[in-house]
Amino acid sequence: MTMKILASLAIALPIAFSAVAAKADQLEDIKARGTMVCGTLGTSQPFSFQDNATRTLVGYDVDVCKYVADKLGVKVEYKLLAVAARIPELQSGRVDIVAANLGWSKDRAEQIEFSHRYYTTPQKLLVRADSDIKTIEDLAEKRIGATKGSSSERVIQERLPNARVIGYADSPAAFLSLQQRKVDAQFASELVLVRLVNQSPDGSPTRILDKVVVDEPWGLGIKKGELGLLKAVNSALDEAESSGEGQKIYDKWFGDATDYKLKRSFTIGPIAAE
């Protein structure tokens, strides 16, 4: 009887392991269903937001996700996520890929796979126009506003440990605090700062310091261990760069025809671990 049980287990275990391995191949699952589920924020202009005229989801992240899905030969389905849900939704398998302002960090890279860099955001400082602050060193012991829980808040605290970093609910709240002289500077991505200045009704008597404090690379998030999907996504991103499609998508959302009028300061490629 014992020998029969052992023999049955010897047959069943390889089959079970094979089934687990097949289930773990997310790339094959995506191709089998014909759809790639992309998790994105939906509230972060110009990365992913609702177009007021068409009521459709649009943006840089949206276009990048669609480009990758097209290269995989499948349709794309978008799922809106909260910032805090980005990694949990990926780990649980409820989304296949995350394109949601996901900056690379060592801690995050231990939890998920990061694709090649598809966007880089320069992090800069904004001060009042009448301020005598010219460099980051001038803020060594001053008050700096940043969005609470953001990578910007963490980075500026690390760079200026003696400064008083004050966390705000969002970037507009930090911007208002700067105008009210409650802080001496605001730290955020260049894009966020440009948008705040442009949208200020009085022209905003502020200036962005030229020097970049740090460049934060963004990658597409993929579930840990899904190396087949990671390779396919990176291949699609490499093709976007070599074909010029990556530049085209960037210019559509950030270039001269937009309010931002930014020049692309990065190329799509591997993220160098720090």
C-alpha positions as CSV (number, residue, x, y, z in Angstrom):
1,M,0.0,0.0,0.0
2,T,2.8,2.4,0.9
3,M,4.6,1.7,-2.3
4,K,1.4,2.5,-4.3
5,I,1.1,5.8,-2.5
6,L,4.7,6.7,-3.2
7,A,4.3,5.7,-6.8
8,S,1.2,7.9,-7.1
9,L,3.1,10.8,-5.5
10,A,6.0,10.3,-7.9
11,I,3.6,10.8,-10.8
12,A,1.5,13.5,-9.3
13,L,4.2,15.8,-8.0
14,P,5.9,16.6,-11.4
15,I,2.4,17.3,-12.8
16,A,1.6,19.7,-9.9
17,F,5.0,21.4,-10.3
18,S,4.4,21.7,-14.0
19,A,1.0,23.3,-13.4
20,V,2.4,25.8,-11.0
21,A,5.2,26.7,-13.4
22,A,2.6,27.2,-16.2
23,K,0.5,29.4,-14.0
24,A,3.5,31.5,-13.0
25,D,4.2,32.3,-16.7
26,Q,2.3,35.6,-16.8
27,L,3.4,36.4,-20.4
28,E,1.7,33.2,-21.6
29,D,-1.4,34.0,-19.6
30,I,-1.6,37.5,-21.1
31,K,-1.3,36.1,-24.7
32,A,-3.8,33.4,-24.0
33,R,-6.5,35.8,-22.8
34,G,-5.5,38.4,-25.4
35,T,-5.5,41.3,-23.0
36,M,-2.9,42.9,-20.8
37,V,-4.2,44.6,-17.7
38,C,-2.3,47.9,-17.0
39,G,-2.7,49.5,-13.6
40,T,-2.5,53.3,-13.7
41,L,-3.5,56.3,-11.5
42,G,-6.0,58.1,-13.7
43,T,-5.5,61.3,-11.7
44,S,-2.0,62.3,-12.7
45,Q,-2.0,64.7,-15.6
46,P,-0.3,64.4,-18.1
47,F,0.5,60.7,-17.3
48,S,-2.9,59.3,-16.9
49,F,-6.1,61.3,-16.6
50,Q,-9.6,61.6,-18.0
51,D,-10.0,63.7,-21.1
52,N,-12.8,66.2,-20.4
53,A,-14.1,66.1,-24.0
54,T,-14.0,62.4,-24.7
55,R,-14.3,61.1,-21.2
56,T,-11.6,58.6,-22.1
57,L,-8.4,57.8,-20.2
58,V,-5.4,59.5,-21.9
59,G,-1.8,60.4,-21.1
60,Y,1.9,59.4,-21.4
61,D,1.6,56.3,-19.2
62,V,-1.6,55.3,-21.1
63,D,0.2,55.5,-24.4
64,V,3.3,53.7,-23.2
65,C,1.1,50.8,-21.9
66,K,-0.8,50.6,-25.2
67,Y,2.5,50.5,-27.1
68,V,3.8,47.6,-25.1
69,A,0.5,45.7,-25.4
70,D,0.5,46.3,-29.2
71,K,4.1,44.8,-29.3
72,L,2.9,41.8,-27.3
73,G,0.1,41.4,-29.8
74,V,-2.8,41.9,-27.3
75,K,-5.3,44.5,-26.3
76,V,-4.8,46.7,-23.3
77,E,-7.3,47.1,-20.4
78,Y,-6.7,49.8,-17.8
79,K,-7.4,49.5,-14.1
80,L,-7.3,52.7,-12.0
81,L,-5.2,52.4,-8.8
82,A,-4.5,54.4,-5.7
83,V,-0.9,55.2,-5.1
84,A,-0.7,52.9,-2.1
85,A,-2.3,50.0,-4.1
86,R,0.2,50.0,-6.9
87,I,2.5,47.3,-5.6
88,P,-0.1,45.2,-3.8
89,E,-2.3,45.0,-6.9
90,L,0.7,43.8,-8.9
91,Q,1.8,41.3,-6.3
92,S,-1.7,39.8,-6.1
93,G,-1.9,39.4,-9.9
94,R,-4.9,41.7,-10.3
95,V,-2.9,43.8,-12.8
96,D,-0.2,42.5,-15.2
97,I,1.8,45.7,-15.3
98,V,1.9,49.0,-13.5
99,A,2.4,52.4,-15.3
100,A,1.7,54.8,-12.4
101,N,4.5,57.3,-11.6
102,L,6.5,54.4,-10.2
103,G,9.9,55.7,-9.3
104,W,12.7,53.2,-8.9
105,S,14.0,52.7,-5.4
106,K,16.1,49.9,-3.8
107,D,13.2,48.9,-1.5
108,R,10.7,48.7,-4.3
109,A,13.1,46.7,-6.5
110,E,13.2,44.1,-3.8
111,Q,9.4,43.7,-4.0
112,I,8.8,43.9,-7.8
113,E,10.6,43.8,-11.1
114,F,11.3,47.1,-12.8
115,S,11.3,47.5,-16.6
116,H,13.8,49.7,-18.4
117,R,13.5,53.4,-17.6
118,Y,10.7,54.8,-19.8
119,Y,10.6,58.2,-18.1
120,T,13.0,60.2,-15.9
121,T,11.8,63.1,-13.7
122,P,14.3,65.7,-12.6
123,Q,13.6,66.7,-8.9
124,K,14.1,70.4,-8.4
125,L,13.5,73.2,-5.9
126,L,11.0,76.0,-6.2
127,V,11.5,79.3,-4.2
128,R,9.8,82.7,-4.1
129,A,11.1,85.2,-6.7
130,D,12.3,87.6,-4.0
131,S,14.2,84.9,-2.1
132,D,18.0,85.1,-1.9
133,I,18.2,81.3,-2.1
134,K,20.3,80.2,-5.1
135,T,21.5,76.6,-4.3
136,I,20.4,73.6,-2.3
137,E,23.1,74.4,0.2
138,D,21.3,77.6,1.1
139,L,18.4,75.5,2.4
140,A,20.5,73.4,4.8
141,E,18.6,74.5,7.9
142,K,15.4,76.0,6.4
143,R,11.8,74.8,5.9
144,I,11.0,72.8,2.8
145,G,7.6,71.7,1.7
146,A,7.0,68.3,-0.1
147,T,4.1,66.0,-0.8
148,K,3.7,63.7,2.3
149,G,4.8,60.1,1.6
150,S,6.3,60.9,-1.8
151,S,9.8,60.0,-2.9
152,S,10.5,63.8,-3.0
153,E,9.9,64.0,0.7
154,R,12.3,61.1,1.4
155,V,15.0,62.4,-1.0
156,I,15.1,66.0,0.3
157,Q,15.2,64.8,3.9
158,E,18.2,62.5,3.0
159,R,20.0,65.3,1.2
160,L,19.3,68.0,3.9
161,P,19.1,66.1,7.2
162,N,19.2,69.4,9.2
163,A,16.4,71.1,7.2
164,R,12.8,71.0,8.4
165,V,10.9,69.0,5.8
166,I,7.1,69.6,6.1
167,G,4.8,67.1,4.4
168,Y,1.6,68.3,2.7
169,A,-1.4,66.4,1.4
170,D,-0.5,67.3,-2.2
171,S,1.7,69.6,-4.3
172,P,-0.8,72.5,-4.6
173,A,-1.0,72.6,-0.7
174,A,2.8,72.8,-0.5
175,F,2.8,75.5,-3.3
176,L,0.3,77.6,-1.3
177,S,2.4,77.3,1.8
178,L,5.4,78.6,-0.1
179,Q,3.4,81.6,-1.3
180,Q,2.2,82.2,2.3
181,R,5.9,82.1,3.4
182,K,5.3,79.1,5.7
183,V,8.1,77.3,4.0
184,D,11.2,78.6,2.2
185,A,11.1,76.2,-0.7
186,Q,9.1,73.4,-2.3
187,F,10.7,70.2,-3.6
188,A,9.1,68.2,-6.3
189,S,9.5,67.0,-9.9
190,E,10.2,69.6,-12.4
191,L,7.0,68.8,-14.2
192,V,4.9,69.3,-11.1
193,L,6.6,72.6,-10.4
194,V,6.2,73.9,-14.0
195,R,2.5,73.0,-13.9
196,L,2.0,74.8,-10.5
197,V,3.6,77.9,-11.8
198,N,1.7,77.8,-15.1
199,Q,-1.6,77.3,-13.4
200,S,-1.1,80.1,-10.8
201,P,-3.6,82.9,-11.6
202,D,-1.2,85.7,-10.7
203,G,1.7,84.4,-12.7
204,S,3.3,83.1,-9.4
205,P,6.2,85.2,-8.3
206,T,8.4,82.1,-8.0
207,R,11.4,80.6,-9.7
208,I,12.7,77.1,-10.2
209,L,16.4,76.6,-9.3
210,D,18.2,75.4,-12.4
211,K,20.3,72.7,-10.8
212,V,18.7,69.3,-10.6
213,V,18.9,67.8,-7.1
214,V,18.3,64.2,-8.3
215,D,17.0,62.4,-11.4
216,E,14.4,59.8,-10.5
217,P,14.0,57.0,-13.1
218,W,10.5,55.5,-13.6
219,G,10.0,51.9,-14.7
220,L,7.0,49.8,-15.5
221,G,6.2,47.5,-12.6
222,I,6.0,43.8,-13.1
223,K,5.4,41.0,-10.6
224,K,8.6,39.6,-9.0
225,G,9.9,36.6,-10.8
226,E,8.0,37.1,-14.1
227,L,11.2,37.3,-16.1
228,G,9.5,36.3,-19.4
229,L,7.2,39.2,-19.2
230,L,10.0,41.5,-18.1
231,K,12.1,40.5,-21.1
232,A,9.2,41.1,-23.5
233,V,8.3,44.5,-22.0
234,N,12.0,45.6,-22.2
235,S,12.2,44.5,-25.8
236,A,9.1,46.6,-26.6
237,L,10.6,49.6,-24.8
238,D,13.9,49.2,-26.6
239,E,12.0,49.2,-29.9
240,A,10.2,52.4,-28.9
241,E,13.5,54.1,-28.4
242,S,15.2,52.8,-31.6
243,S,12.1,53.6,-33.8
244,G,11.6,57.1,-32.5
245,E,8.2,56.2,-31.1
246,G,9.4,56.9,-27.5
247,Q,10.4,60.4,-28.5
248,K,7.1,60.9,-30.3
249,I,5.0,59.9,-27.3
250,Y,7.1,62.2,-25.0
251,D,6.7,65.2,-27.4
252,K,2.9,64.5,-27.5
253,W,2.6,65.1,-23.8
254,F,5.5,67.3,-22.8
255,G,6.9,68.9,-25.9
256,D,6.7,72.3,-27.6
257,A,3.0,72.0,-28.4
258,T,2.1,71.5,-24.8
259,D,2.0,73.9,-21.8
260,Y,5.2,72.3,-20.4
261,K,7.5,72.8,-23.4
262,L,10.1,70.4,-22.0
263,K,13.0,68.7,-23.8
264,R,13.5,65.0,-23.2
265,S,16.6,64.6,-21.0
266,F,16.8,60.8,-21.0
267,T,16.7,57.8,-23.3
268,I,14.8,54.6,-22.7
269,G,17.2,52.0,-21.3
270,P,18.2,50.0,-18.2
271,I,17.9,51.5,-14.8
272,A,21.3,51.6,-13.1
273,A,20.9,50.4,-9.5
274,E,22.2,52.9,-6.9
